[in-house]
Amino acid sequence: MTEEQEVTVCIAVYEHKHGDDMSVHRTIEGAEAELREIARENLDNWGEDPDKYANMSVEEQDELCRNWHDMTGMSEFMKIEVRTLHD
């Protein structure tokens, strides 16, 4: 009998008026990169200058994603959910 193996995955979630977009990643870093890309693609929808974003450090971009709801007037949200898969 083989021992059950647990695998952790990180789900990047972008909640917006049209529904939720989700992507599954092996690492938190991968999920963070996905949310940074979504933020970059949507900044101009909220009156923000994409060039300003391009000049931010990765840490500043991640902070923007964590506080996305503030910029969008609590109408959109970004988060990372960590889940364990079981055999």
C-alpha positions, 0 to 999 in steps of 0.5 A: 500500500502506498502512502498518500501524498499531499500536494499544495497548490496556489489559486490566483483569484481575480473577482470582478463584475463579470465573475471570477477568473482563477488560475492554479499554480505550484507556488505562491510566486507563480500566483503572484506573477499571474495577479501582477499581470492581471493588474497591469492589463487592467490599470487603465480601466481605473484611470491609473497610468500603466507606465507608473506600474512598470516603474514599480518594484515587484514588492510594490506591484504585489502590494497593489494587488493585495489592495486592488479593492481600494483602487476599484472602490471595493468592486474588484478583488485579488487574492491567493488561496492555498489548497492541499490536494490529496491522492 
